[in-house]
C-alpha cells in the first residue's frame, strides 16, 4: 500500500460520510421529518438514520477498497498523462455509485413496504415514534444492501483500471 493512496482513501471516507450525512438531512427535510420532539431525539428517527448510514457503509466499504487499488494502479502507470484527473474520476465514479446504490435500495424498500403495510407517511410515523416499523424497514434495507453487495462489487469492477502485464517471449 502506498502512503498516497492511504491518505486519499482516508480523506475520501471522511468527505463521503459528511456528504451522506448532509444527504440524509436533505432527505429528512424533503420528507418533513422532525427529529427532535420535546427537546429529545426520537428513537424511531435514530433507527431510520442508522439504517441508512449502515446501508451506505456496506457498499462504500467495497468502493473504498476499489478506490485504493485504483489509486495505486493509476499512480504507478506511466502512460497516463494527467494522473490527478484520472484518480479524481475514479473516486467520483465509485463514490457516486455508492450513493446511488444506497438511495436506490432505500426507495426499493420504501415501495416494498408501501405494498406490505400500506401507504405510510414517514413524518407521521416518526412523530408517533413507531420504532417497530423502522426497525423492520431498517433490517430489510440492510439485508437488501448486504445481499446485493456482491453484485455491486462486480459492477464497480467494470470501471476499475486494468493493469497491463507484459508478456515476454
BELGIPE-V918704 format. One record per residue. N is the residue number from 1. RES is the residue in one letter. D_FIRST is the distance of its C-alpha to the first C-alpha in whole Angstrom. Layout:
BEGIN
n=N res=RES d_first=D_FIRST
n=N res=RES d_first=D_FIRST
END
This chain:
BEGIN
n=1 res=X d_first=0
n=2 res=X d_first=4
n=3 res=X d_first=7
n=4 res=X d_first=9
n=5 res=X d_first=7
n=6 res=X d_first=7
n=7 res=X d_first=11
n=8 res=X d_first=12
n=9 res=X d_first=11
n=10 res=X d_first=13
n=11 res=X d_first=16
n=12 res=X d_first=16
n=13 res=X d_first=17
n=14 res=X d_first=19
n=15 res=X d_first=21
n=16 res=X d_first=21
n=17 res=X d_first=23
n=18 res=X d_first=25
n=19 res=X d_first=26
n=20 res=X d_first=27
n=21 res=X d_first=29
n=22 res=X d_first=31
n=23 res=X d_first=31
n=24 res=X d_first=33
n=25 res=X d_first=35
n=26 res=X d_first=36
n=27 res=X d_first=37
n=28 res=X d_first=39
n=29 res=X d_first=41
n=30 res=X d_first=41
n=31 res=X d_first=43
n=32 res=X d_first=45
n=33 res=X d_first=43
n=34 res=X d_first=44
n=35 res=X d_first=42
n=36 res=X d_first=44
n=37 res=X d_first=47
n=38 res=X d_first=49
n=39 res=X d_first=47
n=40 res=X d_first=45
n=41 res=X d_first=42
n=42 res=X d_first=43
n=43 res=X d_first=41
n=44 res=X d_first=41
n=45 res=X d_first=39
n=46 res=X d_first=37
n=47 res=X d_first=36
n=48 res=X d_first=36
n=49 res=X d_first=33
n=50 res=X d_first=31
n=51 res=X d_first=32
n=52 res=X d_first=30
n=53 res=X d_first=27
n=54 res=X d_first=26
n=55 res=X d_first=27
n=56 res=X d_first=25
n=57 res=X d_first=22
n=58 res=X d_first=22
n=59 res=X d_first=21
n=60 res=X d_first=19
n=61 res=X d_first=17
n=62 res=X d_first=17
n=63 res=X d_first=16
n=64 res=X d_first=13
n=65 res=X d_first=11
n=66 res=X d_first=13
n=67 res=X d_first=12
n=68 res=X d_first=8
n=69 res=X d_first=9
n=70 res=X d_first=11
n=71 res=X d_first=10
n=72 res=X d_first=7
n=73 res=X d_first=11
n=74 res=X d_first=13
n=75 res=X d_first=12
n=76 res=X d_first=12
n=77 res=X d_first=15
n=78 res=X d_first=18
n=79 res=X d_first=21
n=80 res=X d_first=20
n=81 res=X d_first=22
n=82 res=X d_first=21
n=83 res=X d_first=17
n=84 res=X d_first=18
n=85 res=X d_first=21
n=86 res=X d_first=19
n=87 res=X d_first=16
n=88 res=X d_first=18
n=89 res=X d_first=20
n=90 res=X d_first=18
n=91 res=X d_first=17
n=92 res=X d_first=21
n=93 res=X d_first=21
n=94 res=X d_first=19
n=95 res=X d_first=20
n=96 res=X d_first=24
n=97 res=X d_first=24
n=98 res=X d_first=23
n=99 res=X d_first=26
n=100 res=X d_first=28
n=101 res=X d_first=27
n=102 res=X d_first=28
n=103 res=X d_first=31
n=104 res=X d_first=33
n=105 res=X d_first=32
n=106 res=X d_first=34
n=107 res=X d_first=37
n=108 res=X d_first=37
n=109 res=X d_first=38
n=110 res=X d_first=40
n=111 res=X d_first=42
n=112 res=X d_first=42
n=113 res=X d_first=43
n=114 res=X d_first=46
n=115 res=X d_first=47
n=116 res=X d_first=47
n=117 res=X d_first=48
n=118 res=X d_first=50
n=119 res=X d_first=49
n=120 res=X d_first=48
n=121 res=X d_first=47
n=122 res=X d_first=44
n=123 res=X d_first=46
n=124 res=X d_first=49
n=125 res=X d_first=47
n=126 res=X d_first=45
n=127 res=X d_first=48
n=128 res=X d_first=49
n=129 res=X d_first=46
n=130 res=X d_first=46
n=131 res=X d_first=43
n=132 res=X d_first=44
n=133 res=X d_first=44
n=134 res=X d_first=40
n=135 res=X d_first=39
n=136 res=X d_first=40
n=137 res=X d_first=39
n=138 res=X d_first=35
n=139 res=X d_first=35
n=140 res=X d_first=36
n=141 res=X d_first=33
n=142 res=X d_first=30
n=143 res=X d_first=32
n=144 res=X d_first=32
n=145 res=X d_first=28
n=146 res=X d_first=27
n=147 res=X d_first=29
n=148 res=X d_first=28
n=149 res=X d_first=24
n=150 res=X d_first=24
n=151 res=X d_first=26
n=152 res=X d_first=24
n=153 res=X d_first=20
n=154 res=X d_first=22
n=155 res=X d_first=24
n=156 res=X d_first=20
n=157 res=X d_first=19
n=158 res=X d_first=22
n=159 res=X d_first=21
n=160 res=X d_first=17
n=161 res=X d_first=16
n=162 res=X d_first=17
n=163 res=X d_first=16
n=164 res=X d_first=19
n=165 res=X d_first=19
n=166 res=X d_first=22
n=167 res=X d_first=25
n=168 res=X d_first=27
n=169 res=X d_first=30
END
